[in-house]
Amino acid sequence: MTSVDLAIDPGLAAAEEAHRISRRRLQWRRRLLPAAGILFALALWAGIVWLFKVPVFVAPSPQLVAYTLWTKIDILLENLLPTAIEALAGFTLGNLAAILIATVFVHKKALEEAFFPVVVVVNTIPVVAKAPILVLLLGNGMEPKIAIAALICFFPTLVNMVRGLESVNPQAMELMRVLSASNREVFFKLRLRNSLPFLFSALKIAASTSVIGAIVGEWIGSTTGIGALIIQSTYNFDSAMLYATVLVGSAFSVLFFVTIVAVEQLVVRWQPANAH
């Protein structure tokens, strides 16, 4: 709407101003309510610890956790680095493998019918059961942690990618056939574009689960990393360090998730009706 239109019709100007005010209020509401919720949770936590005189080794106060974060941030970041590397590498490998296999499944239905049940069975094995096996196979370095992170990312991306590649508009597919499009053109111009919202839905899940996979792998056998620091803090009854470590790992997971959301907003500017 132009400034000339607003000058001619004062009612339009008032409606536009009301819309701006409403949108601004909504933006502040979305910012303030989560902040208020976090502050309330922290106050409740501090109140329970103070009221019931909870021992420090059972549950520290928020103030003690904040102090630990401040004084031991170098140790926390030093241990975050290997976990971040393992999570990012596992995220990359697991999702690339899922995308490639989903592409094969869509073009070779016999392979999908033969091997998709195998993928489902492997996915049903708990990650804490897979971890010792991978440690035995790959050693005690970063490799098993990366493999665990990749495996935990793989299945959701595979399922979403297959669904996205297959759920193309029938009319669009028929049009591509009428235009004598090759399989490559159909894939890149129709199937792949249609699958992007589904893919990013899976990537947002994988952003968190890859960190979980890396941490679980470190629980099995590692001297560094967020998972190892969690185990050490638990055995030492250092609850403040335990809570601080969990918060650092969670903060990295949230940052990873927000990064994927930002990339999605840049890449995907449409949403198919059946995407969830």
C-alpha positions as CSV (number, residue, x, y, z in Angstrom):
1,M,0.0,0.0,0.0
2,T,1.4,3.4,-1.1
3,S,1.7,6.6,1.0
4,V,-0.7,8.3,-1.6
5,D,-3.4,5.7,-0.9
6,L,-3.0,6.2,2.9
7,A,-3.2,10.0,2.5
8,I,-6.4,9.7,0.4
9,D,-8.2,7.3,2.8
10,P,-7.6,8.1,6.5
11,G,-9.4,4.9,7.4
12,L,-6.7,2.9,5.5
13,A,-4.0,4.7,7.4
14,A,-5.6,3.9,10.7
15,A,-6.0,0.3,9.8
16,E,-2.4,0.1,8.7
17,E,-1.2,1.6,11.9
18,A,-3.4,-0.7,14.0
19,H,-1.9,-3.7,12.0
20,R,1.6,-2.5,12.8
21,I,0.9,-2.1,16.5
22,S,-0.7,-5.5,16.6
23,R,2.2,-7.1,14.9
24,R,4.7,-5.3,17.2
25,R,2.7,-6.5,20.3
26,L,2.8,-10.1,18.9
27,Q,6.6,-9.9,18.4
28,W,7.1,-8.7,22.0
29,R,4.7,-11.3,23.3
30,R,6.7,-14.1,21.6
31,R,9.9,-12.7,23.2
32,L,8.7,-11.9,26.7
33,L,6.6,-15.0,27.4
34,P,9.5,-17.4,26.9
35,A,11.8,-15.2,29.0
36,A,9.2,-15.0,31.7
37,G,8.8,-18.8,31.7
38,I,12.6,-19.3,32.0
39,L,12.8,-16.7,34.9
40,F,9.8,-18.4,36.7
41,A,11.5,-21.9,36.3
42,L,14.8,-20.5,37.7
43,A,13.0,-18.8,40.6
44,L,11.0,-22.0,41.4
45,W,14.2,-24.1,41.2
46,A,16.0,-21.7,43.6
47,G,13.0,-21.6,45.9
48,I,12.8,-25.4,46.2
49,V,16.5,-25.7,46.9
50,W,16.3,-23.0,49.6
51,L,13.0,-24.1,51.2
52,F,13.8,-27.8,51.5
53,K,17.5,-27.3,52.2
54,V,18.5,-29.6,49.4
55,P,22.1,-30.8,49.8
56,V,24.5,-29.4,47.2
57,F,25.6,-32.8,46.0
58,V,21.9,-33.6,45.2
59,A,20.8,-30.5,43.5
60,P,22.7,-27.2,43.4
61,S,21.1,-23.8,43.3
62,P,20.9,-21.8,40.0
63,Q,23.4,-19.3,41.5
64,L,26.0,-22.1,42.1
65,V,25.5,-23.4,38.6
66,A,26.0,-20.0,37.2
67,Y,29.1,-19.5,39.3
68,T,30.5,-22.8,38.0
69,L,29.8,-21.9,34.4
70,W,31.7,-18.6,34.9
71,T,34.7,-20.1,36.7
72,K,35.1,-23.3,34.8
73,I,34.0,-22.1,31.3
74,D,37.5,-23.0,29.9
75,I,37.1,-26.7,31.0
76,L,33.6,-26.8,29.7
77,L,34.5,-25.4,26.3
78,E,37.5,-27.6,26.0
79,N,35.3,-30.6,26.5
80,L,32.6,-29.2,24.2
81,L,35.0,-29.1,21.2
82,P,35.4,-32.9,20.7
83,T,31.6,-33.4,21.2
84,A,30.8,-30.7,18.7
85,I,33.2,-32.2,16.1
86,E,31.7,-35.7,16.6
87,A,28.1,-34.4,16.4
88,L,28.8,-32.3,13.3
89,A,30.7,-35.1,11.5
90,G,28.0,-37.6,12.4
91,F,25.2,-35.2,11.3
92,T,26.9,-34.7,8.0
93,L,27.7,-38.4,7.3
94,G,24.3,-39.7,8.5
95,N,22.2,-37.3,6.6
96,L,24.3,-37.6,3.4
97,A,23.9,-41.4,3.6
98,A,20.2,-41.1,4.2
99,I,19.7,-38.7,1.2
100,L,21.7,-41.0,-1.1
101,I,19.8,-44.1,0.0
102,A,16.5,-42.4,-0.2
103,T,17.3,-41.4,-3.8
104,V,18.1,-45.0,-4.7
105,F,14.9,-46.3,-3.0
106,V,12.7,-43.9,-4.9
107,H,14.2,-45.0,-8.3
108,K,14.6,-48.7,-7.4
109,K,11.4,-49.8,-5.6
110,A,12.7,-53.4,-5.3
111,L,15.7,-52.3,-3.3
112,E,13.4,-50.3,-1.0
113,E,11.1,-53.3,-0.4
114,A,14.2,-55.5,0.3
115,F,16.2,-53.2,2.5
116,F,13.9,-50.8,4.2
117,P,12.8,-53.5,6.8
118,V,16.5,-54.0,7.5
119,V,16.9,-50.3,8.2
120,V,13.8,-50.4,10.5
121,V,15.3,-53.3,12.5
122,V,18.6,-51.6,12.9
123,N,16.9,-48.4,14.1
124,T,14.9,-50.4,16.8
125,I,18.2,-51.4,18.5
126,P,18.7,-48.9,21.4
127,V,21.6,-46.6,20.9
128,V,23.2,-47.7,24.2
129,A,23.3,-51.2,22.8
130,K,24.9,-50.1,19.5
131,A,27.5,-48.0,21.2
132,P,29.6,-50.9,22.7
133,I,29.5,-52.8,19.5
134,L,30.8,-49.7,17.5
135,V,33.5,-49.1,20.1
136,L,34.7,-52.7,19.7
137,L,34.7,-52.4,15.9
138,L,36.1,-48.9,15.6
139,G,38.3,-48.4,18.6
140,N,38.1,-45.8,21.4
141,G,38.7,-42.6,19.4
142,M,36.3,-40.3,17.7
143,E,35.2,-42.8,15.1
144,P,32.6,-44.7,17.2
145,K,31.1,-41.5,18.5
146,I,30.8,-40.1,15.0
147,A,29.2,-43.4,13.8
148,I,26.7,-43.4,16.7
149,A,25.8,-39.8,15.9
150,A,25.4,-40.7,12.2
151,L,23.2,-43.7,12.9
152,I,20.9,-41.8,15.2
153,C,20.5,-39.1,12.5
154,F,20.1,-41.6,9.6
155,F,16.6,-43.0,10.1
156,P,14.5,-39.9,10.5
157,T,16.1,-38.3,7.5
158,L,15.7,-41.4,5.3
159,V,12.0,-41.7,6.1
160,N,11.3,-38.0,5.5
161,M,13.4,-37.8,2.4
162,V,11.7,-40.9,0.8
163,R,8.3,-39.3,1.7
164,G,9.3,-36.0,0.2
165,L,10.7,-37.5,-3.0
166,E,7.6,-39.6,-3.5
167,S,4.9,-37.1,-2.6
168,V,5.1,-35.0,-5.8
169,N,2.1,-33.5,-7.4
170,P,0.6,-36.0,-9.9
171,Q,-0.2,-33.2,-12.4
172,A,3.3,-31.9,-12.2
173,M,4.7,-35.4,-12.8
174,E,2.4,-35.9,-15.8
175,L,3.4,-32.5,-17.2
176,M,7.1,-33.5,-16.9
177,R,6.3,-36.7,-18.8
178,V,4.5,-34.8,-21.5
179,L,7.5,-32.5,-21.9
180,S,9.7,-35.6,-22.3
181,A,11.8,-34.7,-19.2
182,S,14.6,-37.1,-18.3
183,N,14.8,-38.9,-14.9
184,R,17.6,-36.5,-14.0
185,E,15.4,-33.5,-14.8
186,V,12.4,-34.9,-12.9
187,F,14.6,-35.5,-9.9
188,F,16.3,-32.1,-9.7
189,K,13.5,-29.9,-10.9
190,L,10.5,-31.6,-9.3
191,R,11.3,-34.4,-6.7
192,L,14.3,-32.7,-5.0
193,R,12.6,-29.3,-4.7
194,N,9.4,-30.9,-3.3
195,S,11.5,-32.9,-0.7
196,L,13.3,-29.9,0.8
197,P,10.6,-29.0,3.5
198,F,10.5,-32.7,4.5
199,L,14.3,-32.8,4.5
200,F,14.7,-29.8,6.7
201,S,12.1,-31.2,9.1
202,A,14.4,-34.2,9.6
203,L,17.5,-32.1,9.8
204,K,16.1,-30.1,12.7
205,I,15.5,-33.3,14.5
206,A,19.0,-34.6,13.6
207,A,20.6,-31.4,14.9
208,S,19.6,-32.4,18.4
209,T,19.9,-36.1,18.1
210,S,23.4,-35.9,16.7
211,V,24.6,-34.2,19.9
212,I,22.8,-36.9,21.9
213,G,24.5,-39.6,19.9
214,A,28.0,-38.1,20.4
215,I,27.4,-37.8,24.2
216,V,26.1,-41.3,24.5
217,G,29.2,-42.6,22.6
218,E,31.4,-40.7,25.1
219,W,29.7,-42.4,28.0
220,I,30.9,-45.8,26.7
221,G,34.5,-44.9,26.5
222,S,36.1,-41.5,26.4
223,T,38.3,-39.2,28.6
224,T,37.2,-36.0,27.0
225,G,33.9,-34.5,25.8
226,I,30.6,-33.5,27.3
227,G,29.6,-37.1,27.9
228,A,32.9,-37.9,29.7
229,L,32.6,-34.8,31.8
230,I,29.0,-35.7,32.8
231,I,30.2,-39.2,34.0
232,Q,33.2,-37.7,35.9
233,S,31.0,-35.1,37.6
234,T,28.5,-37.8,38.6
235,Y,31.1,-40.0,40.1
236,N,32.6,-37.1,42.0
237,F,29.2,-35.9,43.3
238,D,30.0,-32.5,41.7
239,S,26.4,-31.6,40.9
240,A,27.1,-28.0,40.0
241,M,29.6,-29.1,37.4
242,L,27.2,-31.8,36.2
243,Y,24.4,-29.2,35.7
244,A,26.8,-26.7,34.1
245,T,28.0,-29.4,31.7
246,V,24.4,-30.4,30.7
247,L,23.6,-26.7,30.1
248,V,26.6,-26.3,27.8
249,G,25.7,-29.4,25.8
250,S,22.1,-28.2,25.6
251,A,23.2,-24.7,24.5
252,F,25.2,-26.2,21.7
253,S,22.3,-28.3,20.6
254,V,20.0,-25.3,20.6
255,L,22.5,-23.3,18.6
256,F,22.8,-26.1,16.1
257,F,19.0,-26.3,15.8
258,V,18.6,-22.5,15.3
259,T,21.3,-22.6,12.6
260,I,19.3,-25.3,10.7
261,V,16.2,-23.2,11.1
262,A,18.0,-20.1,9.7
263,V,19.3,-22.1,6.7
264,E,15.8,-23.5,6.1
265,Q,14.3,-20.0,6.0
266,L,16.9,-19.0,3.3
267,V,16.5,-22.1,1.2
268,V,12.8,-23.1,1.5
269,R,10.4,-20.3,0.8
270,W,7.4,-22.6,0.2
271,Q,5.7,-25.4,2.1
272,P,3.7,-28.2,0.4
273,A,0.3,-28.7,1.9
274,N,1.1,-32.2,3.2
275,A,4.4,-31.3,4.9
276,H,4.5,-31.5,8.6
